[in-house]
């Protein structure tokens, strides 16, 4: 799986740019591979399940999330801002996109990307002649 950020291409100077130009954070991820598929673990501190979007379109896995402060008061001085998270990955044609699952636990997003059956390793039986 290759990380990718999709560039915005405009056909003319009169076409508006559709990509949001606001600042985003790139969440750190760990990627594990097994015979069954890939698991992507993304750290999204301050994010609740309902504030995360995981989508696949044109073989691109996109993670979008918004962190929200749980403080009931406004700070008088602030050095840390909460920016939205954004990350994209190019998926292999060996990924079974219909079976992708995601779960959220304590600010950690876990995405399971199963391999297609034909991409999984096969055991070859040994016969004796």
N, C-alpha and C positions, 0 to 999 in steps of 0.2 A: 504494500500500500504506500503510495507516494503522497506526501503532503502537497497541497495545491491551493493557491488562491486564484480564483478565476478573475482575469482582467476584464474590465468593462470596455467593450469596443463600441464606439459610436460610428455611425455611417456618415454623418455630416455634423458640422458645427451647430446645426439647428436642433439636433436630437439631444434631449436632456440626459444627463448622467443619472442612471437609476440606482447606483450604489450609494449607500449612506456614507457621507464623508466624515461622520463623527468618529472620535477615538474609540478604539476597542482594545481589549486585552487578549492576548493569545494564551489560552490556558495550557499549562504543562500537561503532557500526556505520557503514559506508558503503554506500549503495545506488546502483547504477548501472542505467540503463535503456537497452536497445538495441531494435532492431526485433524481436529474437528473444525478449526477456523481461527479467526483472530479475535482478541479481546482488547478493546481500547478503554483505558481508564483515564479520565480527565478530571483534574482537580478544579472544582468550581466553588470556592469558598463564598459563603453569603448567598448562595443560590438555592431556591426551593424548586421542587419538582415541577410546579406549575409555571415556573419562569424559564424553563428550558425547552428548546426546540431542536429536535434531531430529524434531519430529512435527507433523503437520497434523491437526486435528480441528475440525469445524464451522467451516471457513474461517479458522481461527486457526493461524498458524505459531508454534510454541513452541520456544525454544532453552533447554536446561538443561545446565549443565556444572559439574563439580567440579574445582577446582584442588587439586593435592596438592604438598606440599613434598618436594623430593628430598634434603633434608638428612638425614644419618644420626644426628644428635645433636639433642637438645632445646635450644632457646635458653634462656639464663639470664634474658634480658630480650627482650621482643618488642613492637614498635610496629605491625607489619603483620600482620594476620590474613588467612587465606585463607578467603573466603566463597564459597559457590556462586554461579554466574552464572544469571540468569533474564531472559528477554526474550520478548515476544509481539508479533505483528503480525497485523492483520486483512488477509486476502488478498482480492484483487479476484476477481470472477467470471470475469475474463479469464485467470486463471492456470490452467494445465494441471496440476492437483495430482497426477495420476498420473505425471508426468514430472519431478518435483522431484528434484534430486540435490544431495548435499552432500559436501564433501571437507575434509580438515584438513591444513594444512601449517604447521609451526613455530609452533603456538599461534594460528593464524589459521583460522577457519572460513569456508568459502566455500560459499554456498548458491545454486544456480541454479534460478530460478523461470521456466520457459518459459511463453510466452503460448500460448493456444489458437490453432489455425490461423485461425479466423475473426476473431481479434483482431489478427492481424498485418497490417501495411500491405500493400496490393496494388498492383502496377504496372498501370496501365491502358494498353493498347496504343493508339497513335494511328494512325488510318487516314487515307489520302488519298483523296478522292473525285474 
